[in-house]
Amino acid sequence: MFPSASLLALAGTLLLTVADKVPALDVESSCRAAAKMGDSLSLDATLRQCLADEKSARDELEKQWTQFPVALRQRCVTTTETGGDPSYVEVLVCLQMGRDAAQMEDPLGGGRQDKK
């Protein structure tokens, strides 16, 4: 039983470590795929814009990362890495939507507020 408890403790530590920093995502492949879907004449411009958007989203994540709950960070990163190319834009939007949904559920910290 001791080895499995050690593995669980190690896994928990790794998850917290991953959640402490903005993850390193390979966004170039998703930007290339997105650029290919557009007009071939603007392939380079679309790719550059996509990469700029991803960099901007990563910069914003760097500023705001610790303001989001750990569980939400983990969920958003896992979601964007599942079944496709990861994206900082998707992680940022996921975090913002999760934060906004939580605020709608409990705007003043006193329970759910029903609109009439």
Kinemage of the C-alpha trace (Angstrom):
@kinemage 1
@onewidth
@group {chain A} dominant
@subgroup {mainchain}
@vectorlist {calphas} color= white
{ca met a 1} P 0.000 0.000 0.000
{ca phe a 2} L 2.922 2.336 0.649
{ca pro a 3} L 4.072 2.451 -3.006
{ca ser a 4} L 0.608 3.415 -4.237
{ca ala a 5} L 0.310 6.142 -1.601
{ca ser a 6} L 3.693 7.474 -2.695
{ca leu a 7} L 2.594 7.513 -6.321
{ca leu a 8} L -0.594 9.386 -5.432
{ca ala a 9} L 1.364 11.954 -3.464
{ca leu a 10} L 3.813 12.405 -6.329
{ca ala a 11} L 1.003 12.735 -8.873
{ca gly a 12} L -0.717 15.333 -6.710
{ca thr a 13} L 2.512 17.292 -6.419
{ca leu a 14} L 3.025 17.175 -10.191
{ca leu a 15} L -0.519 18.401 -10.826
{ca leu a 16} L -0.048 21.327 -8.472
{ca thr a 17} L 3.301 22.135 -10.059
{ca val a 18} L 1.752 22.103 -13.530
{ca ala a 19} L -1.094 24.307 -12.339
{ca asp a 20} L 1.283 26.870 -10.800
{ca lys a 21} L 2.609 28.092 -14.150
{ca val a 22} L 1.142 28.761 -17.553
{ca pro a 23} L 1.759 25.554 -19.505
{ca ala a 24} L 3.965 25.443 -22.570
{ca leu a 25} L 1.700 24.664 -25.512
{ca asp a 26} L 2.706 23.937 -29.108
{ca val a 27} L 0.363 26.354 -30.884
{ca glu a 28} L 2.210 26.507 -34.194
{ca ser a 29} L 0.557 23.370 -35.582
{ca ser a 30} L -2.942 24.670 -34.824
{ca cys a 31} L -2.087 28.039 -36.374
{ca arg a 32} L -0.741 26.329 -39.490
{ca ala a 33} L -3.919 24.258 -39.767
{ca ala a 34} L -6.080 27.360 -39.341
{ca ala a 35} L -4.052 29.276 -41.920
{ca lys a 36} L -4.458 26.473 -44.475
{ca met a 37} L -8.230 26.708 -44.125
{ca gly a 38} L -8.150 30.281 -45.415
{ca asp a 39} L -7.166 31.878 -48.700
{ca ser a 40} L -3.828 30.548 -49.939
{ca leu a 41} L -2.714 34.069 -50.845
{ca ser a 42} L -2.893 35.127 -47.217
{ca leu a 43} L -1.394 31.975 -45.701
{ca asp a 44} L 1.637 33.755 -44.244
{ca ala a 45} L -0.400 36.698 -42.958
{ca thr a 46} L -2.976 34.394 -41.363
{ca leu a 47} L -0.252 32.311 -39.749
{ca arg a 48} L 1.479 35.416 -38.402
{ca gln a 49} L -1.798 36.787 -37.040
{ca cys a 50} L -2.683 33.480 -35.389
{ca leu a 51} L 0.733 33.241 -33.742
{ca ala a 52} L 0.421 36.868 -32.586
{ca asp a 53} L -3.010 36.117 -31.099
{ca glu a 54} L -1.606 33.088 -29.294
{ca lys a 55} L 1.325 35.127 -27.946
{ca ser a 56} L -1.045 37.836 -26.755
{ca ala a 57} L -3.241 35.257 -25.017
{ca arg a 58} L -0.180 33.682 -23.367
{ca asp a 59} L 0.981 37.097 -22.152
{ca glu a 60} L -2.477 37.718 -20.676
{ca leu a 61} L -2.427 34.282 -19.034
{ca glu a 62} L 0.955 35.092 -17.478
{ca lys a 63} L -0.600 38.174 -15.853
{ca gln a 64} L -3.815 36.520 -14.671
{ca trp a 65} L -2.890 32.851 -14.119
{ca thr a 66} L -2.834 32.842 -10.313
{ca gln a 67} L -6.158 34.712 -10.135
{ca phe a 68} L -8.008 31.614 -11.362
{ca pro a 69} L -8.720 28.614 -9.113
{ca val a 70} L -6.324 25.682 -9.539
{ca ala a 71} L -9.134 23.271 -10.439
{ca leu a 72} L -10.366 25.605 -13.186
{ca arg a 73} L -6.829 26.011 -14.576
{ca gln a 74} L -6.352 22.252 -14.679
{ca arg a 75} L -9.740 21.704 -16.327
{ca cys a 76} L -9.172 24.341 -19.009
{ca val a 77} L -5.679 23.121 -19.896
{ca thr a 78} L -6.840 19.505 -20.031
{ca thr a 79} L -9.805 20.487 -22.203
{ca thr a 80} L -7.708 22.377 -24.754
{ca glu a 81} L -5.152 19.559 -24.959
{ca thr a 82} L -7.807 16.876 -25.527
{ca gly a 83} L -8.719 15.914 -29.060
{ca gly a 84} L -6.944 18.632 -30.962
{ca asp a 85} L -4.237 21.214 -31.066
{ca pro a 86} L -3.815 23.193 -27.842
{ca ser a 87} L -4.393 26.925 -27.816
{ca tyr a 88} L -3.624 29.694 -25.323
{ca val a 89} L -6.632 31.576 -26.678
{ca glu a 90} L -8.871 28.617 -25.802
{ca val a 91} L -7.363 28.297 -22.324
{ca leu a 92} L -7.857 32.025 -21.678
{ca val a 93} L -11.469 31.980 -22.902
{ca cys a 94} L -12.203 28.855 -20.844
{ca leu a 95} L -10.790 30.493 -17.706
{ca gln a 96} L -12.710 33.718 -18.286
{ca met a 97} L -15.963 31.846 -18.892
{ca gly a 98} L -15.427 29.716 -15.787
{ca arg a 99} L -14.774 32.822 -13.698
{ca asp a 100} L -17.794 34.619 -15.124
{ca ala a 101} L -20.057 31.602 -14.568
{ca ala a 102} L -18.922 31.361 -10.943
{ca gln a 103} L -19.655 35.062 -10.442
{ca met a 104} L -23.152 34.637 -11.899
{ca glu a 105} L -23.765 31.713 -9.542
{ca asp a 106} L -22.568 33.595 -6.483
{ca pro a 107} L -22.168 37.337 -7.237
{ca leu a 108} L -21.908 38.453 -3.607
{ca gly a 109} L -20.682 35.260 -1.993
{ca gly a 110} L -24.072 34.610 -0.429
{ca gly a 111} L -25.616 31.960 -2.613
{ca arg a 112} L -27.239 31.809 -6.017
{ca gln a 113} L -29.131 34.877 -7.063
{ca asp a 114} L -32.231 34.160 -9.134
{ca lys a 115} L -33.251 36.777 -11.680
{ca lys a 116} L -36.902 37.808 -11.674
